[in-house]
Amino acid sequence: MGSSAVVVGGGIGGLATAVGLRLIGWEVTVVERARVLDDAGAGISLHANGIRALDALGVGDAVRAAARPQYLGGTRTPDGSRLAVMDGAALERALGTPIVGVPRATLHRILRTALPAESLVIGSEVTSVDRSDPARVRISLKDGSLDADLVVAADGVNSRLRGGLFPGHPGPVHSGSTVLRALTAHPVELRTDFELTWGRGAEFGHLAFTDGRAEWHAVLNSPAGVRFPDPLAEMRRRFDGWHAPIPALLAATRPEDVLHHDITELATPLPTYAVGRVALLGDAAHAMTPNLGQGACQALEDAATLAAALRTGPTVEAALTRYDAERRPRSQAVARAARRAGRLGQQLTHPVAVALRNTALRLAPSGVAVRTLLRHADWTPPRLGRRARLG
């Protein structure tokens, strides 16, 4: 019947991991503490590495069918002046796919559809993990317990499992930025598929979807914990005078749809992504700032790599050692690059520094932006297939 795993966390990384483990013949239970799967999170962009991971997991075609290719876009200043052009067709020629945009809820539904309903345990919270038996792991829940050959901690940036495994680790820290985002309530006429606009200590971006709606996000330099009585009104005030289609995107948004989260990251890298028969994955392992659009893609890479390592064994422990060796250097390098990108992009506030950055972008050859994305998106997934139980 195959080996057994408990995946803690029903987000993109956790669901993708469950899909991959079932693909190699494992029995999988996904434990998600939320009682209602509202799939909040607006939209997501997937680079070639994320799409390739989804292909390895067998759901790439379904995601492509639901996603909108992002061919035309770039970066501007608040008055609309062009800083850089991103050529989605060039990315497609180089990697076989452009960046694609899809609502996060749609991606969640596609991943859940690839799993049997009985494998999802909703509204149940993990209270402890017992690793005293070297051959099994016991997960205690508020309403029972589960035994498994493997536990995957995919419980997000504030992972409780990570805290138990690494009690001396400082955990996530505030990046210095906060993000507000929403999906428009109806289609919006857009000239570009995606766009970023950089001001002083602020960024506004949008991502278009197949149904004509769009996701917008606003990233602001801000201390942790700052909230606005009327977030949408604050966005209209903060971005007053910025170029089209920013006013139209905000006008097409319902106040109750605006999400607001501080951006946190694991600035102190973990020393390993595997402890005994427990693997850490996605934000629980390497939470990063969103400046490269690689957070979800790295989680998808994790999922495909973990499944491939477990397929070839020869033991769970050996497979997790291989998973850690393959994933930790790459994902932590991407996290460092994302942090640098934020410091040179949205977080800049000094007028001289902003002017120098803008001049450098305008003078850069047209292929620089594409080569920057290729550096992180050109990843080849492992091959998956069935295998019997590991020891």
Phi, psi and omega in degrees: 000350181093168180281171184239145180220148169246125177255120180263110181120124183253032174275196184300311182296316180295315179295317179297322177297316179298319178299314181296319181292321176294328180297329179264011172097013180272153169271131188228137171239127176258122180254119181236126185285337178295138180277338179231126179274084183276350175056034178296155179140006176061241187238174182213143172254138181242122176275178185301323181295323176293318178296318179296322176296318178296324174300315180299328180275356175087010182238011182299317181296320179296322179290318178302319182295334183263351188257161177250123176298141182255089185270321188244123179183188180164203184234139181228171170264167182303333179275001177098357179295140183281131174258318182204151178247133176255120184263099180296328179294324178294321176297320180296319178296323184281323190240353181091354178203144169280178166295142177238151178246136181211142173300139180302322179299324179294316178298318177301315182296320179297316180293319179293325180297332179281000181242146173291143185303326184289348179278351180259121176250106187259145177073028180234133186246136178284130179256332179198162177232122181256114180251019185292331177272117183295344183262347183214163174234135178251126176258121176265132177247168177296337183236029178149201180211162178223137173254144181206161174283339185211141171239134178247118178273101178237039188262028165087182186299327180262035185311122174288324180295319178299318179299324178287326181282330183230072184297337180270357181284139183292344179079192183290149178232155178290134183279349186098000182229159175228153183231136171243140184207160178195161167264139176293152183281344181208167180301149179231137178285121184233143177273340182230156177285325180207155182197146171239141175234125182253121170251200178272110181069021182207148177222141172231132180221160175221160182217123185268148181243171187296331183272007178092345175285173180215155168261137170237152175222149176232121178251128184234142167295126185195143170296159177294144173090354180287129178226157184248139178303322178228090185302320182293318177298322178294323177294321178296322178289315185293325184252021176299130179090352176286157191293162173294147009263022184303312177301321181292322178296317179291323179293334181271010185252138174274138181306323184287350181268355183280125176258147181222121179221140169287147180267116178243160181210162172269084182292331174265111184296148174288147179284342179199154175257010182217130176229108184061239179256026177243127177247140174259146190209148177065217183299333177297332182262324190207049180307130185228163176289158187274013192292340176254359182065032187248359184303305180292323180298320178293324176296321178293321174301315178306312185298313181294320181292319179297315180298319180294320179295319180289332179295323186264346173061221006278344176230166177300315181298317178295321179296319180289328175297318177294316178304312180299317182295327182276326189264324188296311181299317183292309184294323179289328175293319177296320178298318178296319179295322178296320178297317178296320180298321178295320181293330180267353182248254187300327188282345180296136179233331184291130184304322181293316179297319178297316180297318179296317178299314182297319179296317179298320179294318181294327183273347183292143176303153187298335183272359184297315181298319179296316180296326177297316179290323179300327182302327183254334187268346182274088184227137180255123183283157174286162178272140180246156178183171184287149173209156180284180183301140174266161178276000000 
